[in-house]
Amino acid sequence: MTAIEDYCTQHTSPLPDPLNSVYRSVALHTANPHMASSPYQGTLLQIITAIQQPEIAVEIGSQAGFGAVCIASGLSDKSTMHLIEINDEYQSLIIQHAQTAGVLPRIKTHFGPAANLIPTLPDGIGLAFIDADKENYDLYYTLLLPKMKQGGLILLDNMLWYGRVLNLDSQPSTQASQLRCNREAHAIHQLNQRITLDPRVDNILLPIRDGIMLCRIR
């Protein structure tokens, strides 16, 4: 964390204790806790949701559910949070975290490939948060757009991909993991360009954490 990021965190409303408990649980009980949103980002998700007040919210790629419960905590009791996660081994942990956060009645879980599940979601989505496999971000964005309500928001995480979007032509490697990172960086860059030119949305790319693309449906 840079000094500026630390300063911003110090001058941001802290998450409620139940959400901090969920964050600590993710760190203790998952193999890749760095994949979860940070508490700072969780506060942002909660505030945006509280402002937007969607009747239907969606998260694509929930892992253990920290981002989902942050969003759900900003919803009204009459709203529904649809959570899509490919790994059903997280199911019990997601339910536990939703209970801890006091938002379980607002949560509806869907397990399986997002490409198959997004078309089954209801229309009129007011808020969608994409934080899943990067090479399929473009597909998820495409599938979500016709289901969004006018004025709805789509947020996409990791849209700077650790700065790799700035060095697309200077990352030669033969290692499989690095090759995958390079493919993901190219996919994210191409989607950033596509969104910026998309006449259906107004967008802003925010340099928060690893980059959040915020799109408002026209």
Helices and strands as residue ranges (DSSP letters): H 3-10, H 17-29, G 33-35, H 39-52, E 56-60, H 66-73, E 80-85, G 88-90, H 91-101, G 104-106, E 107-111, H 114-117, G 118-120, E 125-130, G 134-136, H 137-144, G 145-147, E 148-157, G 161-166, H 176-197, E 201-206, E 212-217
